[in-house]
Each structure stands twice: as structure tokens, then as C-alpha cells.
């Protein structure tokens, strides 16, 4: 059993904001909000103690891309890179690829969880069940509909969360019901669906939308598209990439004003450049460069992000979002989306002791996973 006492800053814990706090950790979880005299004392130096960040879309980090080598070692490298920026739970994300690569990625995540790789809680399979009309940087040569083989692979019991991004208009009726019945979390993305098709997907069990606004049919006055269906709905979760390039600040403010803030979550869509000395990398044989923090292909197409979660929180806070809301969008909200609020996302008794020390400028000074300091 380990005790912690935090002083000299603000703490987002146990359902509120407070000056300092103390808690005891046992078996990697918060056991109680008090600590004995032998507790480790940490001066926050005017900063913040917040719940560990939960990122549902992490393509790479530390110089490696999950698609290039879907192995536990790759997952560990990615997790270590993002822990430096406060991410304590993440879904390694596979960009559209062959079905055998999807199978290898699913198995790699199972093995990583079994081996105790810090932070990994499941997998995000982003395609290949997408629309070529909204492909973004994905290679459409891999695109396919959800057939029996793909459904059997994705619905097989796994050790962690399985999240799948798909375009509902490109897949068979009933596919979303089949996935959700097996516990798979379905998200709409890279989709040119009509409003009616998006609405039907949500009604069928789609729980979220992958990076709202980006790579989806926009809101138009006679055809509201995926964006309109999401902005109208008050239950589905919506990811936001707040890097200063993917979304105009006004688009973010409009979305946050339209629906409950607890249904939004920050995502990084991070690429190998995060936490890496070299910022350039290759995706689908195409060289990707990072310009002013933005990953772009040779034709200027956005190719994921050189974004970490601490910076996403800081960017959102700079737009005028209250600190507790910005942090919740990086912790409690994605945990709820993944149905893991009983384990992660908040500093609460019984939850895993995942927490981050941010300085007054919201830079990471320390990251703990299960009560063990990682950074």
C-alpha cells in the first residue's frame, strides 16, 4: 500500500476541483482518500493533478507505426511515447489494411495486455470498412465491406476493448447490430452517409463518431449528413482533433454549444512523430512530413497528427473551455465511451490509480499508471 499527498496546486479528483489531496493506492487502485504519515509528498508547484488521459485513436508514437509492425513490442513503444504526455490508457489504432493484418493486430493487443504492457486497454480498427469518397489518407485498395469472415474475426472474444470505425452506407444492413451484440464499440467515420443513414446507424448501436467533421459528410441545409446527425443527437460520443489544423475554433465552439459536453472526447490521431526525434515517416508507401505540427502527405492531405493529449487539453483550454471540462474530454468521457468508467477516467475510490501532474503551463511533469510513476 502506497500513500500520496499532493500540495501546492489544484486537483481534479473525486468528482470535483480542490486544493491538494491525499490518497492511498493498493493493488494499483485508489483505496481511500487519505494517506498516513509515510506517504510520498509532492509539491505541484502551482500546477494540476488530473486523471490519466484516455486516447481512443493512437496510430503510432516513438517513431513507430502500429500498421508497420503490429506486435506487443510496437505497442509498448507507442505507449511509452504517449505516457510522456499524460496518456495512461490507449487504443493502438490500425489504419485500413488487409484482413490478415487486422487479425495480427488483434492478437498483438491480446498478447500485450496479457504481458502487462502499461496503458494498452484494447484496439481501434479504423477501417478497412470505409468509404472511398471520404478516404482521407487511408489507402482505398484495402477497402472492403464487412463480410462473414470480417465479422467473425471482429466479434471473437478478446482481452480488451475492440472499437471499429466504419462507414455505415458501405456495409451490410445488420452489421452494426452484429458487432454491438458481441460487445464491439462501433464508431462512424470516413463516411459519406446521408443523415438518414447516419441516424439509422446510431439507432442500430453505433456509439460514437471518429473525429467529428473530418472525413465525413458535412452539415448542409437540405442534407444534414453525418455531422448534422451527430450535432442533433445528444447521446452518441464524438471525437475531436484539437490541433489547430483539423478544426476551425468556431467549428469546435459550435459543436460544444450544440450538445452535452460529456459526449465529446479528445483524440490525438497520433502518428509515429509523437515523442520521436525524427518527425518524418512513411504511410502506405507515401512519405509524410510534419509542417508546423501538422502531418501531411505529398498532395497536402492531412495524415493524422503530431499531437499529444496534454497539448490537446491545453489547446482546448486556450479556446476558453473550463479546465475540468477539457480534462474530462481527455479522461472521463472517453472512459465512458469505452464503458470503462468503473476502471479508468477519474480519480475515484476503486478506480485504477492513473494520474498526471501538469505544471501551470499544462506541460506534463509526471505520469503514474496503477500508482507507479512511468514518467
C-alpha positions, 0 to 999 in steps of 0.5 A: 500500500502506497500513500500520496499527498499532493500540495501546492496546486489544484486537483481534479479528483473525486468528482470535483476541483480542490486544493491538494489531496491525499490518497492511498493506492493498493493493488494499483487502485485508489483505496481511500482518500487519505494517506498516513504519515509515510506517504510520498509528498509532492509539491505541484508547484502551482500546477494540476493533478488530473486523471490519466488521459484516455486516447481512443485513436493512437496510430503510432508514437516513438517513431513507430507505426502500429500498421508497420509492425503490429506486435506487443513490442510496437505497442509498448513503444507507442505507449511509452511515447504517449505516457510522456504526455499524460496518456495512461490508457490507449487504443493502438489504432490500425489504419485500413489494411488487409484482413490478415493484418487486422487479425495480427493486430488483434492478437498483438493487443491480446498478447500485450495486455496479457504481458502487462504492457502499461496503458494498452486497454484494447484496439481501434480498427479504423477501417478497412470498412470505409468509404472511398469518397471520404478516404482521407489518407487511408489507402482505398485498395484495402477497402472492403465491406464487412463480410462473414469472415470480417465479422467473425474475426471482429466479434471473437472474444478478446482481452480488451476493448475492440472499437471499429470505425466504419462507414455505415452506407458501405456495409451490410444492413445488420452489421452494426447490430452484429458487432454491438451484440458481441460487445464491439464499440462501433464508431462512424467515420470516413463516411459519406452517409446521408443523415438518414443513414447516419441516424439509422446507424446510431439507432442500430448501436453505433456509439460514437463518431471518429473525429467529428467533421473530418472525413465525413459528410458535412452539415448542409441545409437540405442534407444534414449528413453525418455531422448534422446527425451527430450535432442533433443527437445528444447521446452518441460520443464524438471525437475531436482533433484539437490541433489547430489544423483539423478544426476551425475554433468556431467549428469546435465552439459550435459543436460544444454549444450544440450538445452535452459536453460529456459526449465529446472526447479528445483524440490525438490521431497520433502518428509515429512523430509523437515523442520521436526525434525524427518527425518524418515517416512513411504511410502506405508507401507515401512519405509524410512530413510534419509542417508546423505540427501538422502531418501531411502527405505529398498532395497536402492531405492531412495524415493524422497528427503530431499531437499529444493529449496534454497539448490537446487539453491545453489547446482546448483550454486556450479556446476558453473551455473550463479546465475540468471540462477539457480534462474530462474530454481527455479522461472521463468521457472517453472512459465512458465511451469505452464503458470503462468508467468503473476502471479508468477516467477519474480519480475515484475510490476503486478506480485504477490509480492513473494520474498526471501532474501538469505544471501551470503551463499544462506541460506534463511533469509526471505520469503514474499508471496503477500508482507507479510513476512511468514518467 
